[in-house]
Amino acid sequence: MAKLKLQANPADIDYSHPRGLMKSQFADLLSTHWILQHHNILITGPTGCGKTYLGCALATQACMQGLSVRYFRMPRLLETLTIAHGDGRFTRLTQQLAKTDLLVLDDWGLEKMNLNQRNDLLTIMDDRHGLKSTLVTSQLPTIQWHKTIGDATLADAILDRLLHNSHKLKLKGESMRKVMSEFTESDHSE
């Protein structure tokens, strides 16, 4: 039901890669207490630093604890909501999302939102605020999220519900995909 993008095993997380991930902090998040307390997680950092993998690892851990999880890439969620308006499923879909223990929103801020998308996102965040947890991954630092939402008033309302009571993981460093690619190429050149 979670439809996670990656099968990410929490035991396989690489803490040695220099990306600013502290094992003790992440181990605490793997306990899932933050979900039971209805807190959020915001994972930001450059392309390839493992944001999606870490988000999916936390979601996998939540599933193993019997919690309900749904994963969406932001562009796909916004498209799904638009279609749901057209075919009459919008209310049912937002009610399902409101009941989900952990909603994972991957690739936040890739495109600027239109008015309908902003309103839909506010509906989702308002329904979940203080009742359920949301995990967001983004290449953009949180200070730039306001601009990607587009409307100052709606951005304030959405981010107020998302940023407060959130744990922030600010990753850095070189793409792990690039490092793994270089490692694989060196294996083949021997």
MODELLER restraints for C-alpha pairs under 7 A, 6 or more apart:
rsr = mdl.restraints
at = mdl.atoms
rsr.add(forms.Gaussian(group=physical.xy_distance, feature=features.Distance(at['CA:1:A'], at['CA:70:A']), mean=6.86, stdev=0.5))
rsr.add(forms.Gaussian(group=physical.xy_distance, feature=features.Distance(at['CA:2:A'], at['CA:69:A']), mean=4.85, stdev=0.5))
rsr.add(forms.Gaussian(group=physical.xy_distance, feature=features.Distance(at['CA:2:A'], at['CA:70:A']), mean=4.21, stdev=0.5))
rsr.add(forms.Gaussian(group=physical.xy_distance, feature=features.Distance(at['CA:2:A'], at['CA:71:A']), mean=5.73, stdev=0.5))
rsr.add(forms.Gaussian(group=physical.xy_distance, feature=features.Distance(at['CA:3:A'], at['CA:70:A']), mean=6.46, stdev=0.5))
rsr.add(forms.Gaussian(group=physical.xy_distance, feature=features.Distance(at['CA:3:A'], at['CA:71:A']), mean=5.81, stdev=0.5))
rsr.add(forms.Gaussian(group=physical.xy_distance, feature=features.Distance(at['CA:4:A'], at['CA:56:A']), mean=6.34, stdev=0.5))
rsr.add(forms.Gaussian(group=physical.xy_distance, feature=features.Distance(at['CA:4:A'], at['CA:71:A']), mean=5.39, stdev=0.5))
rsr.add(forms.Gaussian(group=physical.xy_distance, feature=features.Distance(at['CA:6:A'], at['CA:53:A']), mean=6.59, stdev=0.5))
rsr.add(forms.Gaussian(group=physical.xy_distance, feature=features.Distance(at['CA:6:A'], at['CA:56:A']), mean=6.22, stdev=0.5))
rsr.add(forms.Gaussian(group=physical.xy_distance, feature=features.Distance(at['CA:8:A'], at['CA:53:A']), mean=5.92, stdev=0.5))
rsr.add(forms.Gaussian(group=physical.xy_distance, feature=features.Distance(at['CA:8:A'], at['CA:56:A']), mean=5.62, stdev=0.5))
rsr.add(forms.Gaussian(group=physical.xy_distance, feature=features.Distance(at['CA:8:A'], at['CA:57:A']), mean=4.65, stdev=0.5))
rsr.add(forms.Gaussian(group=physical.xy_distance, feature=features.Distance(at['CA:8:A'], at['CA:60:A']), mean=6.84, stdev=0.5))
rsr.add(forms.Gaussian(group=physical.xy_distance, feature=features.Distance(at['CA:9:A'], at['CA:57:A']), mean=5.59, stdev=0.5))
rsr.add(forms.Gaussian(group=physical.xy_distance, feature=features.Distance(at['CA:10:A'], at['CA:57:A']), mean=5.04, stdev=0.5))
rsr.add(forms.Gaussian(group=physical.xy_distance, feature=features.Distance(at['CA:15:A'], at['CA:21:A']), mean=6.43, stdev=0.5))
rsr.add(forms.Gaussian(group=physical.xy_distance, feature=features.Distance(at['CA:15:A'], at['CA:23:A']), mean=6.34, stdev=0.5))
rsr.add(forms.Gaussian(group=physical.xy_distance, feature=features.Distance(at['CA:18:A'], at['CA:173:A']), mean=6.32, stdev=0.5))
rsr.add(forms.Gaussian(group=physical.xy_distance, feature=features.Distance(at['CA:19:A'], at['CA:49:A']), mean=6.78, stdev=0.5))
rsr.add(forms.Gaussian(group=physical.xy_distance, feature=features.Distance(at['CA:19:A'], at['CA:171:A']), mean=5.28, stdev=0.5))
rsr.add(forms.Gaussian(group=physical.xy_distance, feature=features.Distance(at['CA:19:A'], at['CA:172:A']), mean=4.59, stdev=0.5))
rsr.add(forms.Gaussian(group=physical.xy_distance, feature=features.Distance(at['CA:19:A'], at['CA:173:A']), mean=4.91, stdev=0.5))
rsr.add(forms.Gaussian(group=physical.xy_distance, feature=features.Distance(at['CA:20:A'], at['CA:171:A']), mean=5.35, stdev=0.5))
rsr.add(forms.Gaussian(group=physical.xy_distance, feature=features.Distance(at['CA:20:A'], at['CA:172:A']), mean=6.12, stdev=0.5))
rsr.add(forms.Gaussian(group=physical.xy_distance, feature=features.Distance(at['CA:21:A'], at['CA:171:A']), mean=6.62, stdev=0.5))
rsr.add(forms.Gaussian(group=physical.xy_distance, feature=features.Distance(at['CA:30:A'], at['CA:58:A']), mean=5.94, stdev=0.5))
rsr.add(forms.Gaussian(group=physical.xy_distance, feature=features.Distance(at['CA:30:A'], at['CA:61:A']), mean=6.38, stdev=0.5))
rsr.add(forms.Gaussian(group=physical.xy_distance, feature=features.Distance(at['CA:32:A'], at['CA:62:A']), mean=6.32, stdev=0.5))
rsr.add(forms.Gaussian(group=physical.xy_distance, feature=features.Distance(at['CA:35:A'], at['CA:132:A']), mean=6.99, stdev=0.5))
rsr.add(forms.Gaussian(group=physical.xy_distance, feature=features.Distance(at['CA:35:A'], at['CA:133:A']), mean=5.51, stdev=0.5))
rsr.add(forms.Gaussian(group=physical.xy_distance, feature=features.Distance(at['CA:38:A'], at['CA:130:A']), mean=5.65, stdev=0.5))
rsr.add(forms.Gaussian(group=physical.xy_distance, feature=features.Distance(at['CA:38:A'], at['CA:131:A']), mean=5.66, stdev=0.5))
rsr.add(forms.Gaussian(group=physical.xy_distance, feature=features.Distance(at['CA:38:A'], at['CA:132:A']), mean=4.81, stdev=0.5))
rsr.add(forms.Gaussian(group=physical.xy_distance, feature=features.Distance(at['CA:38:A'], at['CA:133:A']), mean=4.84, stdev=0.5))
rsr.add(forms.Gaussian(group=physical.xy_distance, feature=features.Distance(at['CA:39:A'], at['CA:133:A']), mean=5.36, stdev=0.5))
rsr.add(forms.Gaussian(group=physical.xy_distance, feature=features.Distance(at['CA:39:A'], at['CA:165:A']), mean=5.13, stdev=0.5))
rsr.add(forms.Gaussian(group=physical.xy_distance, feature=features.Distance(at['CA:39:A'], at['CA:166:A']), mean=5.44, stdev=0.5))
rsr.add(forms.Gaussian(group=physical.xy_distance, feature=features.Distance(at['CA:40:A'], at['CA:133:A']), mean=5.05, stdev=0.5))
rsr.add(forms.Gaussian(group=physical.xy_distance, feature=features.Distance(at['CA:40:A'], at['CA:134:A']), mean=4.87, stdev=0.5))
rsr.add(forms.Gaussian(group=physical.xy_distance, feature=features.Distance(at['CA:40:A'], at['CA:135:A']), mean=5.61, stdev=0.5))
rsr.add(forms.Gaussian(group=physical.xy_distance, feature=features.Distance(at['CA:40:A'], at['CA:162:A']), mean=6.91, stdev=0.5))
rsr.add(forms.Gaussian(group=physical.xy_distance, feature=features.Distance(at['CA:40:A'], at['CA:165:A']), mean=6.28, stdev=0.5))
rsr.add(forms.Gaussian(group=physical.xy_distance, feature=features.Distance(at['CA:40:A'], at['CA:166:A']), mean=4.33, stdev=0.5))
rsr.add(forms.Gaussian(group=physical.xy_distance, feature=features.Distance(at['CA:40:A'], at['CA:167:A']), mean=6.15, stdev=0.5))
rsr.add(forms.Gaussian(group=physical.xy_distance, feature=features.Distance(at['CA:41:A'], at['CA:134:A']), mean=6.51, stdev=0.5))
rsr.add(forms.Gaussian(group=physical.xy_distance, feature=features.Distance(at['CA:41:A'], at['CA:135:A']), mean=4.62, stdev=0.5))
rsr.add(forms.Gaussian(group=physical.xy_distance, feature=features.Distance(at['CA:41:A'], at['CA:136:A']), mean=6.28, stdev=0.5))
rsr.add(forms.Gaussian(group=physical.xy_distance, feature=features.Distance(at['CA:41:A'], at['CA:166:A']), mean=5.23, stdev=0.5))
rsr.add(forms.Gaussian(group=physical.xy_distance, feature=features.Distance(at['CA:41:A'], at['CA:167:A']), mean=4.70, stdev=0.5))
rsr.add(forms.Gaussian(group=physical.xy_distance, feature=features.Distance(at['CA:41:A'], at['CA:168:A']), mean=5.87, stdev=0.5))
rsr.add(forms.Gaussian(group=physical.xy_distance, feature=features.Distance(at['CA:42:A'], at['CA:135:A']), mean=5.87, stdev=0.5))
rsr.add(forms.Gaussian(group=physical.xy_distance, feature=features.Distance(at['CA:42:A'], at['CA:136:A']), mean=4.89, stdev=0.5))
rsr.add(forms.Gaussian(group=physical.xy_distance, feature=features.Distance(at['CA:42:A'], at['CA:137:A']), mean=5.99, stdev=0.5))
rsr.add(forms.Gaussian(group=physical.xy_distance, feature=features.Distance(at['CA:42:A'], at['CA:166:A']), mean=6.75, stdev=0.5))
rsr.add(forms.Gaussian(group=physical.xy_distance, feature=features.Distance(at['CA:42:A'], at['CA:167:A']), mean=6.20, stdev=0.5))
rsr.add(forms.Gaussian(group=physical.xy_distance, feature=features.Distance(at['CA:42:A'], at['CA:168:A']), mean=4.84, stdev=0.5))
rsr.add(forms.Gaussian(group=physical.xy_distance, feature=features.Distance(at['CA:42:A'], at['CA:169:A']), mean=6.14, stdev=0.5))
rsr.add(forms.Gaussian(group=physical.xy_distance, feature=features.Distance(at['CA:43:A'], at['CA:51:A']), mean=6.09, stdev=0.5))
rsr.add(forms.Gaussian(group=physical.xy_distance, feature=features.Distance(at['CA:43:A'], at['CA:136:A']), mean=6.12, stdev=0.5))
rsr.add(forms.Gaussian(group=physical.xy_distance, feature=features.Distance(at['CA:43:A'], at['CA:137:A']), mean=4.67, stdev=0.5))
rsr.add(forms.Gaussian(group=physical.xy_distance, feature=features.Distance(at['CA:43:A'], at['CA:138:A']), mean=6.43, stdev=0.5))
rsr.add(forms.Gaussian(group=physical.xy_distance, feature=features.Distance(at['CA:43:A'], at['CA:168:A']), mean=6.04, stdev=0.5))
rsr.add(forms.Gaussian(group=physical.xy_distance, feature=features.Distance(at['CA:43:A'], at['CA:169:A']), mean=4.72, stdev=0.5))
rsr.add(forms.Gaussian(group=physical.xy_distance, feature=features.Distance(at['CA:43:A'], at['CA:170:A']), mean=6.02, stdev=0.5))
rsr.add(forms.Gaussian(group=physical.xy_distance, feature=features.Distance(at['CA:44:A'], at['CA:51:A']), mean=6.89, stdev=0.5))
rsr.add(forms.Gaussian(group=physical.xy_distance, feature=features.Distance(at['CA:44:A'], at['CA:137:A']), mean=5.72, stdev=0.5))
rsr.add(forms.Gaussian(group=physical.xy_distance, feature=features.Distance(at['CA:44:A'], at['CA:138:A']), mean=4.89, stdev=0.5))
rsr.add(forms.Gaussian(group=physical.xy_distance, feature=features.Distance(at['CA:44:A'], at['CA:139:A']), mean=5.53, stdev=0.5))
rsr.add(forms.Gaussian(group=physical.xy_distance, feature=features.Distance(at['CA:44:A'], at['CA:140:A']), mean=6.36, stdev=0.5))
rsr.add(forms.Gaussian(group=physical.xy_distance, feature=features.Distance(at['CA:44:A'], at['CA:141:A']), mean=5.97, stdev=0.5))
rsr.add(forms.Gaussian(group=physical.xy_distance, feature=features.Distance(at['CA:44:A'], at['CA:169:A']), mean=6.30, stdev=0.5))
rsr.add(forms.Gaussian(group=physical.xy_distance, feature=features.Distance(at['CA:44:A'], at['CA:170:A']), mean=5.00, stdev=0.5))
rsr.add(forms.Gaussian(group=physical.xy_distance, feature=features.Distance(at['CA:44:A'], at['CA:171:A']), mean=5.95, stdev=0.5))
rsr.add(forms.Gaussian(group=physical.xy_distance, feature=features.Distance(at['CA:45:A'], at['CA:138:A']), mean=6.71, stdev=0.5))
rsr.add(forms.Gaussian(group=physical.xy_distance, feature=features.Distance(at['CA:45:A'], at['CA:139:A']), mean=5.03, stdev=0.5))
rsr.add(forms.Gaussian(group=physical.xy_distance, feature=features.Distance(at['CA:45:A'], at['CA:140:A']), mean=6.87, stdev=0.5))
rsr.add(forms.Gaussian(group=physical.xy_distance, feature=features.Distance(at['CA:45:A'], at['CA:170:A']), mean=5.83, stdev=0.5))
rsr.add(forms.Gaussian(group=physical.xy_distance, feature=features.Distance(at['CA:45:A'], at['CA:171:A']), mean=4.59, stdev=0.5))
rsr.add(forms.Gaussian(group=physical.xy_distance, feature=features.Distance(at['CA:45:A'], at['CA:172:A']), mean=5.50, stdev=0.5))
rsr.add(forms.Gaussian(group=physical.xy_distance, feature=features.Distance(at['CA:46:A'], at['CA:139:A']), mean=5.19, stdev=0.5))
rsr.add(forms.Gaussian(group=physical.xy_distance, feature=features.Distance(at['CA:46:A'], at['CA:172:A']), mean=6.31, stdev=0.5))
rsr.add(forms.Gaussian(group=physical.xy_distance, feature=features.Distance(at['CA:47:A'], at['CA:139:A']), mean=6.30, stdev=0.5))
rsr.add(forms.Gaussian(group=physical.xy_distance, feature=features.Distance(at['CA:47:A'], at['CA:175:A']), mean=6.20, stdev=0.5))
rsr.add(forms.Gaussian(group=physical.xy_distance, feature=features.Distance(at['CA:48:A'], at['CA:175:A']), mean=4.12, stdev=0.5))
rsr.add(forms.Gaussian(group=physical.xy_distance, feature=features.Distance(at['CA:48:A'], at['CA:176:A']), mean=5.42, stdev=0.5))
rsr.add(forms.Gaussian(group=physical.xy_distance, feature=features.Distance(at['CA:48:A'], at['CA:177:A']), mean=5.80, stdev=0.5))
rsr.add(forms.Gaussian(group=physical.xy_distance, feature=features.Distance(at['CA:49:A'], at['CA:171:A']), mean=6.84, stdev=0.5))
rsr.add(forms.Gaussian(group=physical.xy_distance, feature=features.Distance(at['CA:49:A'], at['CA:172:A']), mean=6.76, stdev=0.5))
rsr.add(forms.Gaussian(group=physical.xy_distance, feature=features.Distance(at['CA:49:A'], at['CA:173:A']), mean=6.61, stdev=0.5))
rsr.add(forms.Gaussian(group=physical.xy_distance, feature=features.Distance(at['CA:49:A'], at['CA:174:A']), mean=6.57, stdev=0.5))
rsr.add(forms.Gaussian(group=physical.xy_distance, feature=features.Distance(at['CA:49:A'], at['CA:175:A']), mean=5.02, stdev=0.5))
rsr.add(forms.Gaussian(group=physical.xy_distance, feature=features.Distance(at['CA:49:A'], at['CA:176:A']), mean=5.51, stdev=0.5))
rsr.add(forms.Gaussian(group=physical.xy_distance, feature=features.Distance(at['CA:50:A'], at['CA:176:A']), mean=6.92, stdev=0.5))
rsr.add(forms.Gaussian(group=physical.xy_distance, feature=features.Distance(at['CA:51:A'], at['CA:137:A']), mean=6.00, stdev=0.5))
rsr.add(forms.Gaussian(group=physical.xy_distance, feature=features.Distance(at['CA:52:A'], at['CA:106:A']), mean=6.63, stdev=0.5))
rsr.add(forms.Gaussian(group=physical.xy_distance, feature=features.Distance(at['CA:52:A'], at['CA:137:A']), mean=6.66, stdev=0.5))
rsr.add(forms.Gaussian(group=physical.xy_distance, feature=features.Distance(at['CA:59:A'], at['CA:69:A']), mean=6.57, stdev=0.5))
rsr.add(forms.Gaussian(group=physical.xy_distance, feature=features.Distance(at['CA:63:A'], at['CA:69:A']), mean=6.62, stdev=0.5))
rsr.add(forms.Gaussian(group=physical.xy_distance, feature=features.Distance(at['CA:67:A'], at['CA:101:A']), mean=5.99, stdev=0.5))
rsr.add(forms.Gaussian(group=physical.xy_distance, feature=features.Distance(at['CA:68:A'], at['CA:100:A']), mean=5.38, stdev=0.5))
rsr.add(forms.Gaussian(group=physical.xy_distance, feature=features.Distance(at['CA:68:A'], at['CA:101:A']), mean=5.07, stdev=0.5))
rsr.add(forms.Gaussian(group=physical.xy_distance, feature=features.Distance(at['CA:68:A'], at['CA:102:A']), mean=6.34, stdev=0.5))
rsr.add(forms.Gaussian(group=physical.xy_distance, feature=features.Distance(at['CA:69:A'], at['CA:100:A']), mean=5.91, stdev=0.5))
rsr.add(forms.Gaussian(group=physical.xy_distance, feature=features.Distance(at['CA:69:A'], at['CA:101:A']), mean=6.00, stdev=0.5))
rsr.add(forms.Gaussian(group=physical.xy_distance, feature=features.Distance(at['CA:69:A'], at['CA:102:A']), mean=4.75, stdev=0.5))
rsr.add(forms.Gaussian(group=physical.xy_distance, feature=features.Distance(at['CA:69:A'], at['CA:103:A']), mean=5.85, stdev=0.5))
rsr.add(forms.Gaussian(group=physical.xy_distance, feature=features.Distance(at['CA:70:A'], at['CA:100:A']), mean=6.91, stdev=0.5))
rsr.add(forms.Gaussian(group=physical.xy_distance, feature=features.Distance(at['CA:70:A'], at['CA:102:A']), mean=6.54, stdev=0.5))
rsr.add(forms.Gaussian(group=physical.xy_distance, feature=features.Distance(at['CA:70:A'], at['CA:103:A']), mean=5.07, stdev=0.5))
rsr.add(forms.Gaussian(group=physical.xy_distance, feature=features.Distance(at['CA:70:A'], at['CA:104:A']), mean=6.11, stdev=0.5))
rsr.add(forms.Gaussian(group=physical.xy_distance, feature=features.Distance(at['CA:71:A'], at['CA:103:A']), mean=6.10, stdev=0.5))
rsr.add(forms.Gaussian(group=physical.xy_distance, feature=features.Distance(at['CA:71:A'], at['CA:104:A']), mean=4.61, stdev=0.5))
rsr.add(forms.Gaussian(group=physical.xy_distance, feature=features.Distance(at['CA:71:A'], at['CA:105:A']), mean=6.31, stdev=0.5))
rsr.add(forms.Gaussian(group=physical.xy_distance, feature=features.Distance(at['CA:72:A'], at['CA:104:A']), mean=6.11, stdev=0.5))
rsr.add(forms.Gaussian(group=physical.xy_distance, feature=features.Distance(at['CA:72:A'], at['CA:105:A']), mean=5.25, stdev=0.5))
rsr.add(forms.Gaussian(group=physical.xy_distance, feature=features.Distance(at['CA:72:A'], at['CA:106:A']), mean=6.17, stdev=0.5))
rsr.add(forms.Gaussian(group=physical.xy_distance, feature=features.Distance(at['CA:73:A'], at['CA:105:A']), mean=5.64, stdev=0.5))
rsr.add(forms.Gaussian(group=physical.xy_distance, feature=features.Distance(at['CA:73:A'], at['CA:106:A']), mean=4.50, stdev=0.5))
rsr.add(forms.Gaussian(group=physical.xy_distance, feature=features.Distance(at['CA:73:A'], at['CA:107:A']), mean=5.85, stdev=0.5))
rsr.add(forms.Gaussian(group=physical.xy_distance, feature=features.Distance(at['CA:74:A'], at['CA:105:A']), mean=5.68, stdev=0.5))
rsr.add(forms.Gaussian(group=physical.xy_distance, feature=features.Distance(at['CA:74:A'], at['CA:106:A']), mean=5.80, stdev=0.5))
rsr.add(forms.Gaussian(group=physical.xy_distance, feature=features.Distance(at['CA:74:A'], at['CA:107:A']), mean=5.84, stdev=0.5))
rsr.add(forms.Gaussian(group=physical.xy_distance, feature=features.Distance(at['CA:74:A'], at['CA:108:A']), mean=5.64, stdev=0.5))
rsr.add(forms.Gaussian(group=physical.xy_distance, feature=features.Distance(at['CA:78:A'], at['CA:117:A']), mean=6.18, stdev=0.5))
rsr.add(forms.Gaussian(group=physical.xy_distance, feature=features.Distance(at['CA:81:A'], at['CA:90:A']), mean=6.42, stdev=0.5))
rsr.add(forms.Gaussian(group=physical.xy_distance, feature=features.Distance(at['CA:84:A'], at['CA:90:A']), mean=4.51, stdev=0.5))
rsr.add(forms.Gaussian(group=physical.xy_distance, feature=features.Distance(at['CA:94:A'], at['CA:124:A']), mean=6.35, stdev=0.5))
rsr.add(forms.Gaussian(group=physical.xy_distance, feature=features.Distance(at['CA:98:A'], at['CA:124:A']), mean=6.73, stdev=0.5))
rsr.add(forms.Gaussian(group=physical.xy_distance, feature=features.Distance(at['CA:98:A'], at['CA:127:A']), mean=5.54, stdev=0.5))
rsr.add(forms.Gaussian(group=physical.xy_distance, feature=features.Distance(at['CA:98:A'], at['CA:128:A']), mean=5.40, stdev=0.5))
rsr.add(forms.Gaussian(group=physical.xy_distance, feature=features.Distance(at['CA:101:A'], at['CA:132:A']), mean=5.25, stdev=0.5))
rsr.add(forms.Gaussian(group=physical.xy_distance, feature=features.Distance(at['CA:101:A'], at['CA:133:A']), mean=6.05, stdev=0.5))
rsr.add(forms.Gaussian(group=physical.xy_distance, feature=features.Distance(at['CA:102:A'], at['CA:132:A']), mean=6.50, stdev=0.5))
rsr.add(forms.Gaussian(group=physical.xy_distance, feature=features.Distance(at['CA:102:A'], at['CA:133:A']), mean=4.92, stdev=0.5))
rsr.add(forms.Gaussian(group=physical.xy_distance, feature=features.Distance(at['CA:102:A'], at['CA:134:A']), mean=5.47, stdev=0.5))
rsr.add(forms.Gaussian(group=physical.xy_distance, feature=features.Distance(at['CA:103:A'], at['CA:133:A']), mean=6.48, stdev=0.5))
rsr.add(forms.Gaussian(group=physical.xy_distance, feature=features.Distance(at['CA:103:A'], at['CA:134:A']), mean=4.73, stdev=0.5))
rsr.add(forms.Gaussian(group=physical.xy_distance, feature=features.Distance(at['CA:103:A'], at['CA:135:A']), mean=6.18, stdev=0.5))
rsr.add(forms.Gaussian(group=physical.xy_distance, feature=features.Distance(at['CA:104:A'], at['CA:134:A']), mean=5.87, stdev=0.5))
rsr.add(forms.Gaussian(group=physical.xy_distance, feature=features.Distance(at['CA:104:A'], at['CA:135:A']), mean=4.70, stdev=0.5))
rsr.add(forms.Gaussian(group=physical.xy_distance, feature=features.Distance(at['CA:104:A'], at['CA:136:A']), mean=5.98, stdev=0.5))
rsr.add(forms.Gaussian(group=physical.xy_distance, feature=features.Distance(at['CA:105:A'], at['CA:135:A']), mean=6.08, stdev=0.5))
rsr.add(forms.Gaussian(group=physical.xy_distance, feature=features.Distance(at['CA:105:A'], at['CA:136:A']), mean=4.76, stdev=0.5))
rsr.add(forms.Gaussian(group=physical.xy_distance, feature=features.Distance(at['CA:105:A'], at['CA:137:A']), mean=6.47, stdev=0.5))
rsr.add(forms.Gaussian(group=physical.xy_distance, feature=features.Distance(at['CA:106:A'], at['CA:136:A']), mean=5.77, stdev=0.5))
rsr.add(forms.Gaussian(group=physical.xy_distance, feature=features.Distance(at['CA:106:A'], at['CA:137:A']), mean=4.86, stdev=0.5))
rsr.add(forms.Gaussian(group=physical.xy_distance, feature=features.Distance(at['CA:106:A'], at['CA:138:A']), mean=6.79, stdev=0.5))
rsr.add(forms.Gaussian(group=physical.xy_distance, feature=features.Distance(at['CA:107:A'], at['CA:137:A']), mean=5.54, stdev=0.5))
rsr.add(forms.Gaussian(group=physical.xy_distance, feature=features.Distance(at['CA:107:A'], at['CA:138:A']), mean=4.94, stdev=0.5))
rsr.add(forms.Gaussian(group=physical.xy_distance, feature=features.Distance(at['CA:108:A'], at['CA:136:A']), mean=6.69, stdev=0.5))
rsr.add(forms.Gaussian(group=physical.xy_distance, feature=features.Distance(at['CA:108:A'], at['CA:137:A']), mean=6.04, stdev=0.5))
rsr.add(forms.Gaussian(group=physical.xy_distance, feature=features.Distance(at['CA:108:A'], at['CA:138:A']), mean=4.83, stdev=0.5))
rsr.add(forms.Gaussian(group=physical.xy_distance, feature=features.Distance(at['CA:109:A'], at['CA:138:A']), mean=6.64, stdev=0.5))
rsr.add(forms.Gaussian(group=physical.xy_distance, feature=features.Distance(at['CA:109:A'], at['CA:140:A']), mean=6.95, stdev=0.5))
rsr.add(forms.Gaussian(group=physical.xy_distance, feature=features.Distance(at['CA:109:A'], at['CA:145:A']), mean=6.46, stdev=0.5))
rsr.add(forms.Gaussian(group=physical.xy_distance, feature=features.Distance(at['CA:109:A'], at['CA:148:A']), mean=5.52, stdev=0.5))
rsr.add(forms.Gaussian(group=physical.xy_distance, feature=features.Distance(at['CA:111:A'], at['CA:148:A']), mean=6.70, stdev=0.5))
rsr.add(forms.Gaussian(group=physical.xy_distance, feature=features.Distance(at['CA:112:A'], at['CA:148:A']), mean=4.61, stdev=0.5))
rsr.add(forms.Gaussian(group=physical.xy_distance, feature=features.Distance(at['CA:112:A'], at['CA:149:A']), mean=5.83, stdev=0.5))
rsr.add(forms.Gaussian(group=physical.xy_distance, feature=features.Distance(at['CA:112:A'], at['CA:150:A']), mean=6.38, stdev=0.5))
rsr.add(forms.Gaussian(group=physical.xy_distance, feature=features.Distance(at['CA:113:A'], at['CA:148:A']), mean=6.60, stdev=0.5))
rsr.add(forms.Gaussian(group=physical.xy_distance, feature=features.Distance(at['CA:113:A'], at['CA:149:A']), mean=5.32, stdev=0.5))
rsr.add(forms.Gaussian(group=physical.xy_distance, feature=features.Distance(at['CA:113:A'], at['CA:150:A']), mean=6.31, stdev=0.5))
rsr.add(forms.Gaussian(group=physical.xy_distance, feature=features.Distance(at['CA:118:A'], at['CA:149:A']), mean=6.60, stdev=0.5))
rsr.add(forms.Gaussian(group=physical.xy_distance, feature=features.Distance(at['CA:118:A'], at['CA:154:A']), mean=6.72, stdev=0.5))
rsr.add(forms.Gaussian(group=physical.xy_distance, feature=features.Distance(at['CA:122:A'], at['CA:158:A']), mean=5.27, stdev=0.5))
rsr.add(forms.Gaussian(group=physical.xy_distance, feature=features.Distance(at['CA:125:A'], at['CA:158:A']), mean=6.36, stdev=0.5))
rsr.add(forms.Gaussian(group=physical.xy_distance, feature=features.Distance(at['CA:125:A'], at['CA:161:A']), mean=6.22, stdev=0.5))
rsr.add(forms.Gaussian(group=physical.xy_distance, feature=features.Distance(at['CA:125:A'], at['CA:162:A']), mean=6.89, stdev=0.5))
rsr.add(forms.Gaussian(group=physical.xy_distance, feature=features.Distance(at['CA:126:A'], at['CA:161:A']), mean=6.76, stdev=0.5))
rsr.add(forms.Gaussian(group=physical.xy_distance, feature=features.Distance(at['CA:129:A'], at['CA:161:A']), mean=5.69, stdev=0.5))
rsr.add(forms.Gaussian(group=physical.xy_distance, feature=features.Distance(at['CA:146:A'], at['CA:155:A']), mean=5.47, stdev=0.5))
rsr.add(forms.Gaussian(group=physical.xy_distance, feature=features.Distance(at['CA:149:A'], at['CA:155:A']), mean=5.63, stdev=0.5))
